[in-house]
Amino acid sequence: MNWTTPETIRAQLQRRWTRGELLRRVLEPDPQPLRLTLKAPSSAELGERFAEARQWVATLDALAHLRIEWRTLHHRALGPQRLPARLWVDDTEAACALIGKRGAVSAFRRLVAETERRCPGLRPWLARRPLRALELAEHWSALLAVTAWCLAHPRPGIYLRQVDIPGVHSKFIETHRTVLAEWLDLLLPATAIDSAYSGAQQFAPRYGFRDKPVRIRFRVLDPELLPGAPGCPDITLDAASFAALALPLRRVFITENETNFLAFPPMPGSIVIFGAGYGWEALAQAQWLQHCALHYWGDIDTHGFAILDRLRAHLPGVESLLMDRATLLAHRDHWGHEPQPFTQPLSRLDADERALFEDLVEQRLGKRRLRLEQERVGFSWLEQALAALS
């Protein structure tokens, strides 16, 4: 039987709830009644299954919060029969009661009321993300307080730790950066937002807070570059200090693996940088890097080539090191598995790199989601590659 039942009615309403439609009705000035899909017995089914049809009518008629629009069917054998023609739910509370969401819609009404009173500009966000608003109900007042503070102090030039709001600590702001960013993008003037930064990790610079300085870690591979310093010192500088370095460097190596960074052998006129994944903006501030031979050593996998591609957006002259087909094939015993390959096109690879990247994406090398992590490359291969550069 495919006739409409209380269960299918609730399923219809649940889908509307999941899409946020029922809560959005709270924001409408005069929401219209909800019409539901009705599948009723045909004339033939009525004659063949009359008892079931009569019970079906009684079940719908007894369902609370449902308004039935009736029609009379003149059946050849049974005579006039009163049957449902349309099903309606007249208001949001009735719809939510049918699916056990009456408390949730009441909570949402309270959020709307508080928002209208304290920050009415968030009404469009409530319409877009009503279910997310409910998830944040416990923290709603604090979130509104933070938003009001940011509107009153655009681009404050202080650390988040210094924001002083009664009942709100800086960890709260950091925890809720994603939703606060959505709100501030909606409410702040464009002049108060630095569009060069995006995402939760760049919340502070985007909205004018001070951020922890980015630190760049490197080893000096030539003892003569720092006379008096023991061996090949491991140094960490903030990005501005690194950009101001004045060393007579010829080569700069960048590697993603800390062990490789620490074990990197001495090299005349060179340093090795411990890389930072996809975050190359701070490194690119050092204009003197443009005058050095740059070499990037990453994993031979799709993400390794994606990182190389992104690095070249900031430092176009960088060359890959030990990220070639010969290295990959020579270390077949050390091949591993890449959990989630990167599959978007990359525009900054050279012909050989692109060919290998595409083979990895298309899984043409005999192993699915193939990767060779840089720390699995034999150390002698690194020494040979460096000797070829000398």
C-alpha positions as CSV (number, residue, x, y, z in Angstrom):
1,M,0.0,0.0,0.0
2,N,1.4,3.4,-1.0
3,W,-1.2,5.5,0.6
4,T,-0.1,8.4,2.8
5,T,0.3,7.4,6.4
6,P,1.2,9.3,9.6
7,E,4.7,7.9,9.1
8,T,5.0,9.3,5.5
9,I,3.6,12.6,6.7
10,R,6.3,12.9,9.4
11,A,8.9,11.9,6.8
12,Q,7.8,14.8,4.6
13,L,8.1,17.2,7.5
14,Q,11.4,15.8,8.7
15,R,12.9,16.5,5.2
16,R,11.7,20.1,5.4
17,W,13.2,20.3,8.9
18,T,16.5,18.9,7.7
19,R,16.6,21.5,4.9
20,G,15.9,24.3,7.4
21,E,12.5,25.2,5.8
22,L,10.5,24.8,9.0
23,L,12.7,27.1,11.1
24,R,13.0,29.6,8.3
25,R,9.2,30.0,8.5
26,V,9.8,31.6,12.0
27,L,11.5,34.5,10.1
28,E,8.6,35.0,7.7
29,P,6.1,37.7,8.5
30,D,3.0,35.6,7.6
31,P,4.0,32.0,6.7
32,Q,1.4,30.2,4.6
33,P,0.0,26.8,5.6
34,L,2.1,23.8,4.5
35,R,0.5,21.5,1.9
36,L,1.6,17.9,2.1
37,T,1.8,15.3,-0.6
38,L,-1.3,13.0,-0.5
39,K,-1.5,9.5,-2.0
40,A,-5.1,8.2,-1.6
41,P,-6.9,5.0,-2.6
42,S,-8.0,4.9,-6.2
43,S,-11.7,4.2,-7.0
44,A,-10.7,0.6,-7.8
45,E,-8.7,0.2,-4.6
46,L,-11.6,1.6,-2.6
47,G,-13.9,-1.1,-4.0
48,E,-11.4,-3.9,-3.5
49,R,-10.1,-2.9,-0.1
50,F,-12.9,-0.9,1.5
51,A,-12.2,-1.9,5.1
52,E,-8.6,-0.9,4.8
53,A,-9.5,2.3,3.1
54,R,-12.0,3.2,5.9
55,Q,-9.4,2.5,8.5
56,W,-6.9,4.7,6.6
57,V,-9.3,7.6,6.6
58,A,-10.0,7.2,10.3
59,T,-6.2,7.1,11.0
60,L,-5.6,10.4,9.2
61,D,-8.7,12.0,10.6
62,A,-7.4,11.2,14.1
63,L,-3.9,12.6,13.6
64,A,-3.4,15.8,15.7
65,H,-2.1,19.0,14.1
66,L,-3.2,17.9,10.6
67,R,-6.0,19.7,8.7
68,I,-7.8,17.6,6.0
69,E,-9.6,19.1,3.1
70,W,-12.3,16.6,2.1
71,R,-14.0,15.6,-1.1
72,T,-16.9,13.3,-1.9
73,L,-16.2,10.4,-4.3
74,H,-19.3,8.9,-5.9
75,H,-18.4,5.2,-6.1
76,R,-20.4,3.0,-8.5
77,A,-20.8,0.2,-5.9
78,L,-20.3,1.9,-2.6
79,G,-22.1,5.2,-3.2
80,P,-20.9,8.5,-1.9
81,Q,-17.6,8.3,0.0
82,R,-15.9,11.1,2.0
83,L,-12.2,11.0,1.3
84,P,-9.2,13.3,2.0
85,A,-8.5,15.6,-1.0
86,R,-5.6,17.7,0.5
87,L,-3.5,17.7,3.6
88,W,-2.4,20.8,5.4
89,V,-0.4,21.8,8.4
90,D,-1.5,25.3,9.3
91,D,1.5,26.6,11.3
92,T,5.1,26.0,12.2
93,E,4.4,24.8,15.7
94,A,2.0,22.2,14.4
95,A,4.5,21.0,11.9
96,C,7.2,20.7,14.5
97,A,4.9,19.0,17.0
98,L,4.3,16.3,14.4
99,I,8.0,15.4,14.3
100,G,8.8,16.1,18.0
101,K,10.5,19.4,17.4
102,R,8.3,21.7,19.3
103,G,11.0,22.5,21.9
104,A,13.5,23.2,19.2
105,V,11.3,25.7,17.4
106,S,10.6,27.5,20.7
107,A,14.4,27.7,21.3
108,F,14.9,29.1,17.8
109,R,12.2,31.7,18.4
110,R,14.2,32.8,21.5
111,L,17.4,33.1,19.5
112,V,15.6,35.1,16.9
113,A,14.2,37.5,19.5
114,E,17.6,38.0,21.2
115,T,19.3,38.5,17.8
116,E,16.7,41.1,16.7
117,R,17.2,43.0,19.9
118,R,21.0,42.9,20.0
119,C,22.3,42.4,16.4
120,P,19.5,42.5,13.8
121,G,22.0,42.4,10.9
122,L,22.4,38.7,11.5
123,R,18.8,38.0,10.3
124,P,20.1,36.9,6.8
125,W,22.5,34.4,8.4
126,L,19.7,33.0,10.6
127,A,17.7,32.4,7.4
128,R,20.6,30.7,5.7
129,R,21.7,28.5,8.7
130,P,18.8,28.0,11.1
131,L,19.9,24.5,12.2
132,R,23.5,25.7,12.8
133,A,22.0,28.5,15.0
134,L,20.2,25.8,17.1
135,E,23.5,24.0,17.5
136,L,25.0,27.2,18.9
137,A,22.1,28.0,21.2
138,E,24.1,27.4,24.4
139,H,26.7,30.0,23.3
140,W,24.5,32.4,21.5
141,S,24.6,35.3,24.0
142,A,28.4,35.1,24.2
143,L,28.7,35.0,20.4
144,L,26.5,38.1,20.1
145,A,28.6,39.8,22.8
146,V,31.9,39.1,20.9
147,T,30.3,40.3,17.6
148,A,29.1,43.5,19.2
149,W,32.6,44.1,20.6
150,C,34.1,43.6,17.1
151,L,31.7,46.0,15.5
152,A,32.5,48.6,18.1
153,H,36.3,48.0,17.7
154,P,37.0,47.3,14.0
155,R,40.6,46.2,13.4
156,P,41.6,46.6,17.0
157,G,45.3,45.8,16.6
158,I,45.5,43.7,19.8
159,Y,45.8,40.0,20.5
160,L,42.6,38.0,21.0
161,R,43.9,37.4,24.5
162,Q,43.4,41.1,25.2
163,V,39.7,41.2,24.3
164,D,37.9,42.0,27.5
165,I,34.3,41.0,27.4
166,P,32.5,40.0,30.7
167,G,31.9,36.2,30.7
168,V,33.9,35.6,27.5
169,H,37.5,34.3,27.4
170,S,39.9,34.3,24.5
171,K,39.7,30.5,24.1
172,F,36.0,30.9,23.5
173,I,36.7,33.3,20.6
174,E,39.3,30.9,19.1
175,T,37.0,27.9,19.4
176,H,34.2,29.8,17.5
177,R,36.3,31.5,14.9
178,T,34.4,29.9,12.0
179,V,31.0,31.1,12.9
180,L,32.3,34.5,14.1
181,A,34.0,34.9,10.7
182,E,30.7,34.3,8.9
183,W,29.1,36.9,11.1
184,L,31.8,39.5,10.8
185,D,32.0,39.1,7.0
186,L,28.3,39.9,6.9
187,L,28.3,42.8,9.4
188,L,31.7,44.6,9.1
189,P,32.4,47.2,6.4
190,A,34.8,46.0,3.7
191,T,37.5,48.4,5.0
192,A,37.6,46.4,8.3
193,I,38.3,43.1,6.5
194,D,41.6,42.1,5.0
195,S,40.5,39.8,2.1
196,A,44.1,38.6,1.6
197,Y,43.5,36.3,4.6
198,S,40.7,33.7,4.9
199,G,39.8,30.7,6.9
200,A,39.6,30.1,10.6
201,Q,43.4,29.8,10.9
202,Q,43.8,33.4,9.5
203,F,41.0,34.9,11.6
204,A,43.3,37.3,13.5
205,P,44.9,39.1,10.5
206,R,41.6,39.1,8.5
207,Y,39.9,41.2,11.2
208,G,42.8,43.2,12.4
209,F,43.9,41.4,15.5
210,R,47.6,40.9,16.2
211,D,48.7,37.3,15.4
212,K,51.5,35.2,16.7
213,P,54.5,35.8,14.5
214,V,55.2,33.1,12.0
215,R,58.5,31.5,12.8
216,I,60.9,30.0,10.2
217,R,63.3,27.3,11.2
218,F,66.5,26.7,9.3
219,R,70.0,25.1,9.6
220,V,73.1,26.8,8.3
221,L,74.8,24.1,6.2
222,D,78.1,26.0,5.7
223,P,80.0,26.7,9.0
224,E,81.9,29.5,7.2
225,L,78.7,31.5,6.9
226,L,78.6,32.0,10.7
227,P,82.2,32.0,12.0
228,G,82.4,31.0,15.6
229,A,79.0,29.2,15.6
230,P,79.5,25.5,16.4
231,G,78.7,23.1,13.6
232,C,75.6,23.7,11.5
233,P,73.4,25.6,13.9
234,D,69.6,25.1,14.1
235,I,68.1,28.6,14.1
236,T,64.5,29.9,14.4
237,L,63.6,33.4,13.5
238,D,60.3,35.3,13.1
239,A,59.4,36.0,9.4
240,A,60.4,39.6,9.5
241,S,63.9,38.8,10.9
242,F,64.3,36.0,8.4
243,A,63.4,38.4,5.6
244,A,66.1,40.7,6.9
245,L,68.9,38.1,6.8
246,A,72.1,39.1,5.1
247,L,74.0,35.9,4.5
248,P,76.0,35.2,1.3
249,L,73.9,32.3,0.3
250,R,74.0,30.4,-3.0
251,R,71.5,27.7,-2.4
252,V,68.4,27.2,-0.2
253,F,66.9,23.8,0.4
254,I,63.4,23.2,1.8
255,T,62.3,19.9,3.2
256,E,59.0,18.8,4.9
257,N,60.4,16.1,7.2
258,E,62.1,17.1,10.4
259,T,64.5,14.2,10.5
260,N,65.6,15.0,6.9
261,F,66.0,18.6,8.0
262,L,68.2,17.6,10.9
263,A,70.3,15.1,9.0
264,F,70.8,17.3,5.9
265,P,74.5,17.2,5.1
266,P,76.8,20.2,5.0
267,M,76.7,22.2,1.7
268,P,78.8,25.2,0.8
269,G,76.9,28.5,0.8
270,S,73.6,26.9,1.8
271,I,70.9,26.6,4.3
272,V,68.0,24.1,4.7
273,I,64.6,25.3,5.8
274,F,62.1,23.1,7.7
275,G,59.0,23.6,5.5
276,A,55.5,24.4,6.6
277,G,53.2,22.6,4.2
278,Y,51.0,24.9,2.2
279,G,51.9,28.1,4.2
280,W,54.5,29.8,2.1
281,E,53.4,33.4,2.4
282,A,55.8,34.2,5.2
283,L,58.7,32.6,3.5
284,A,58.1,34.7,0.3
285,Q,58.6,37.9,2.3
286,A,62.3,37.3,2.1
287,Q,63.1,39.0,-1.2
288,W,66.7,37.7,-1.1
289,L,65.5,34.2,-1.8
290,Q,64.8,35.3,-5.3
291,H,68.6,35.5,-5.8
292,C,69.3,32.0,-4.6
293,A,69.0,28.6,-6.2
294,L,66.0,27.1,-4.5
295,H,65.3,23.3,-4.1
296,Y,62.2,21.8,-2.6
297,W,62.2,18.2,-1.4
298,G,58.8,16.7,-0.6
299,D,57.0,13.4,-0.7
300,I,56.5,11.8,-4.0
301,D,52.7,11.8,-3.9
302,T,49.9,14.0,-5.2
303,H,50.0,16.3,-2.2
304,G,53.8,16.6,-2.5
305,F,53.4,18.0,-6.0
306,A,50.5,20.2,-4.9
307,I,52.8,21.8,-2.2
308,L,55.5,22.3,-4.8
309,D,52.9,23.9,-7.1
310,R,51.8,26.3,-4.3
311,L,55.4,27.1,-3.4
312,R,56.1,28.2,-7.0
313,A,53.2,30.6,-6.8
314,H,55.4,32.6,-4.3
315,L,58.8,31.5,-5.5
316,P,58.6,30.7,-9.2
317,G,62.2,29.6,-9.5
318,V,62.2,26.7,-7.1
319,E,63.3,23.3,-8.4
320,S,62.2,19.9,-7.1
321,L,64.7,17.6,-5.5
322,L,64.4,13.8,-5.4
323,M,60.8,14.1,-6.6
324,D,61.4,12.3,-9.9
325,R,60.4,9.0,-11.5
326,A,63.8,7.4,-11.1
327,T,63.8,8.0,-7.3
328,L,60.3,6.6,-7.1
329,L,61.0,3.5,-9.0
330,A,64.3,2.8,-7.2
331,H,62.5,2.7,-3.9
332,R,59.6,0.4,-4.8
333,D,60.1,-1.6,-1.6
334,H,59.3,1.6,0.4
335,W,56.1,2.6,-1.4
336,G,53.2,3.5,0.9
337,H,49.6,4.5,0.7
338,E,48.3,8.1,0.3
339,P,44.9,8.3,2.2
340,Q,43.2,11.1,0.2
341,P,45.0,12.0,-3.0
342,F,44.9,15.5,-4.4
343,T,43.3,15.4,-7.9
344,Q,42.9,19.0,-9.0
345,P,45.0,20.1,-12.0
346,L,48.4,21.8,-11.2
347,S,49.6,24.5,-13.5
348,R,53.2,25.2,-12.2
349,L,54.8,21.7,-12.7
350,D,57.4,21.1,-15.4
351,A,56.7,18.4,-18.0
352,D,58.4,15.6,-16.1
353,E,56.7,16.5,-12.8
354,R,53.3,16.8,-14.4
355,A,53.7,13.4,-16.1
356,L,54.5,11.8,-12.8
357,F,51.8,13.6,-11.0
358,E,49.2,12.5,-13.6
359,D,50.4,8.9,-13.3
360,L,49.9,9.1,-9.5
361,V,46.4,10.6,-9.9
362,E,45.4,8.1,-12.5
363,Q,47.0,5.2,-10.6
364,R,49.0,4.0,-13.5
365,L,52.1,2.7,-11.6
366,G,50.7,-0.6,-10.3
367,K,49.6,0.5,-6.8
368,R,46.5,2.4,-5.8
369,R,47.1,5.8,-4.1
370,L,50.8,5.4,-4.3
371,R,53.2,7.5,-2.2
372,L,56.9,7.6,-1.4
373,E,57.5,9.6,1.7
374,Q,60.7,11.6,1.6
375,E,62.2,10.0,4.8
376,R,62.1,6.6,3.0
377,V,64.5,7.8,0.3
378,G,68.0,6.4,0.8
379,F,70.4,8.9,2.3
380,S,72.9,8.0,-0.4
381,W,70.5,9.3,-3.0
382,L,70.4,12.6,-1.3
383,E,74.2,12.8,-1.2
384,Q,74.4,11.9,-4.9
385,A,71.8,14.6,-5.7
386,L,73.7,17.2,-3.7
387,A,77.1,16.2,-5.3
388,A,75.5,16.7,-8.7
389,L,74.6,20.3,-7.7
390,S,78.1,21.2,-6.5
